[in-house]
Amino acid sequence: MNSLAMMLRRNKNRHQFRKKVHLHETSDLKKRLVLIACVIALHSLAMVFFEDLDWWQAFWLTMTSASTTGYGDISAITFWGQFSTILLIYGMGITLLAQIASDYVEIRLIRKEMRIKGRMKWDDMQDHILIVNTPKYDAERYLRLLINQISVTPELTDIPVQILTTAFPEGLPLDLRSHGVVHHTGDALEDGMLESAGAHKAKYIIVLCQDLQDSHSDSLTFDILHRIHALQSPAFIIAEAINDTNRPRFKAAGANAIIRPVRAYPEMLVRSLIAPGTEQVLEDLFRHQGDHTIRLNVRLTGVTWAEVVTTLIQKDIGTALGYVRKNGEIVTHPQTFSSIEAEGLIILINDDQVIPSLEEIGQYFTS
């Protein structure tokens, strides 16, 4: 068995052990609550018969005695009343209350530890962003960048985030938890893990590539997409693909958007969530094939940005994205009818477009 399989098995065993301990402590607490209720009922009944109290006075005396408050306004004065108090309250009630308090504190501590270590299901979470997997290298840094980008995006800032991963068995880093991020410790390829993370109730699901240097990661991603599809999740699903030839397979498996793993720019991934299709445009800007950007060192004076854009389109030169000022400053998406003084243009072209000479381009704006 390889080291990864051993680690997953060990984490699963720890999860099962913690779950059994938690269930055992909860069961003990329920039993003691039943016992204390019986003790209180019996003592109250004894006070009614032996001390000739009404039901409320009997209950009041029982509770003040069991809680060791002892106001003294009412007390047992008959032999059998005092004997019942010694037997039921001093002998059993106070001990049971101490055990119940101890059990409650312990259960709270166990639950807190399980939440921190991602061992609990977040049953109340829905319409959330579910991030499946974490990068093999520098996972903490990438998640910090990704979560920060999500938190500053107006369309996503109020949506809760959950991570399904095996990378943080001892708990998420504090800076991620400070953003309200929670996690579920587990492998998405294990039966029931995606459901435990609420994949069927998520609004967005991001399936990250585990290892950029291993093309086998695409096969794991495909398996995860297939499992999500089986849950009939209504979520918008974005998946990372190493090999472009796998994109059609990912689409067929239910992915709404596919993007290359670009660890330095999580903004590309976030933009594809709120504006599907932009990931394709952004990816094209990073390569020379197909659509790509170029700089034309042409001088323009006294023309509006609207004239620049329409002229380039009419002459089938490309799409204007911005211009270069004389001081070298790049201006992107200027006001439509603003007059510009440019030393160059930044334009988007494709492989089929033929770019005229700079002299010809300059003449388009002087004629």
C-alpha positions, 0 to 999 in steps of 0.5 A, spaced: 500 500 500 502 506 498 503 512 502 497 516 500 493 510 501 495 509 508 495 516 510 487 516 507 486 510 511 489 513 517 485 519 517 479 515 516 480 511 522 481 517 526 475 520 523 471 513 525 474 513 532 472 520 534 465 519 531 465 513 536 467 517 542 463 523 540 457 518 540 459 514 546 459 521 550 453 523 548 449 517 549 452 517 557 449 524 557 442 522 555 442 516 560 444 521 566 439 526 564 434 520 564 437 518 571 437 525 574 430 526 572 427 520 575 431 522 582 428 529 581 421 526 580 422 521 586 424 526 591 419 531 589 414 525 590 417 523 597 417 531 599 409 531 598 408 524 602 413 525 607 413 533 608 406 534 606 408 539 601 404 541 595 408 539 588 411 546 587 414 546 594 416 539 593 420 541 586 423 547 589 426 544 595 428 538 590 432 543 586 435 547 591 438 541 594 440 538 588 444 544 586 447 545 593 444 552 593 440 551 600 436 557 601 433 554 607 426 557 606 423 550 606 427 544 609 425 536 610 423 535 618 421 528 618 425 522 619 423 519 612 423 526 608 430 527 611 432 520 609 429 521 602 434 527 601 440 523 604 439 517 599 436 521 593 439 528 593 446 527 597 447 520 595 445 520 587 443 527 585 449 531 586 453 526 583 449 526 577 449 533 576 456 534 577 457 528 572 452 531 567 456 538 567 462 534 566 459 530 560 457 537 557 463 540 557 467 534 554 462 534 549 463 541 547 470 540 547 470 534 542 465 538 538 470 544 537 476 539 536 472 536 531 469 542 527 477 545 527 479 538 524 474 538 519 471 531 522 463 534 522 458 535 517 456 542 516 448 540 515 446 547 515 450 549 510 447 550 503 448 555 497 455 555 499 462 555 495 465 548 495 472 547 494 474 540 492 482 538 493 488 543 494 494 543 490 500 539 492 505 544 493 504 551 497 497 549 498 496 554 504 498 560 500 494 559 494 488 558 498 489 564 501 490 568 495 483 564 492 479 566 499 481 573 499 479 574 492 473 571 493 472 575 499 473 582 495 468 580 489 462 583 491 457 577 488 461 572 492 463 576 499 457 573 503 457 566 500 460 561 505 466 557 503 467 550 505 473 546 503 473 538 502 481 536 502 485 531 506 491 537 507 489 540 513 487 534 518 489 538 524 485 544 522 485 550 517 490 555 518 488 561 522 488 566 517 483 562 513 478 561 518 478 568 520 475 569 513 469 564 516 472 558 511 470 551 514 473 544 511 471 537 511 477 532 512 476 527 507 478 525 500 472 526 494 473 519 491 471 516 498 464 514 498 459 519 501 465 524 502 462 529 497 455 528 500 458 530 507 461 536 504 454 538 501 456 538 494 448 537 492 446 543 496 452 548 493 451 554 489 458 553 486 463 547 486 471 548 484 474 542 483 482 544 483 487 540 480 491 536 485 498 536 482 500 540 476 506 535 474 502 529 474 497 528 468 494 523 472 490 528 476 485 529 470 483 522 471 482 524 478 478 530 476 474 526 471 472 521 477 470 527 482 466 530 476 462 524 475 461 523 482 458 530 483 453 529 477 451 522 480 448 527 486 444 531 481 448 537 484 445 544 481 451 547 482 455 551 477 461 547 477 468 549 474 474 544 474 481 545 472 484 541 466 492 540 465 491 537 458 486 541 453 484 534 450 480 532 456 476 539 456 470 535 452 470 529 457 469 534 463 464 538 459 460 531 458 461 529 466 458 536 468 463 541 468 460 548 466 467 551 465 474 548 465 480 552 466 488 551 466 491 551 473 494 558 474 496 558 481 499 565 480 492 568 478 486 565 482 482 571 479 481 568 473 478 562 477 473 567 481 472 571 474 469 564 471 464 563 477 461 570 476 462 571 469 462 564 465 466 564 459 471 570 461 476 564 463 476 562 455 478 570 454 483 570 459 486 564 458 487 566 450 491 572 453 496 568 456 498 564 449 500 566 442 496 562 439 489 564 437 487 570 440 493 574 443 495 581 445 500 586 441 503 593 442 503 597 436 507 603 436 503 608 433 502 616 435 495 618 435 493 626 437 487 629 438 482 623 436 477 620 441 477 613 444 471 611 440 474 613 433 480 608 435 476 603 437 471 603 431 477 604 426 480 598 428 474 594 427 472 597 421 479 596 418 479 589 421 486 590 425 483 588 431 480 590 438 483 596 442 484 594 449 488 600 451 493 605 449 500 608 451 501 615 454 507 619 452 510 618 459 509 610 458 503 609 462 498 604 460 491 606 460 485 601 459 478 602 457 478 609 457 472 614 457 469 613 450 469 620 447 475 622 451 481 625 447 487 621 447 495 623 446 498 616 445 505 613 443 502 606 442 496 602 442 494 595 446 490 591 441 487 584 441 488 580 434 487 573 432 492 569 427 488 570 421 488 578 421 494 581 417 496 588 421 498 593 416 504 598 417 504 603 422 504 608 417 498 606 414 495 605 421 497 612 422 493 615 416 487 612 418 486 617 423 489 623 419 485 622 413 
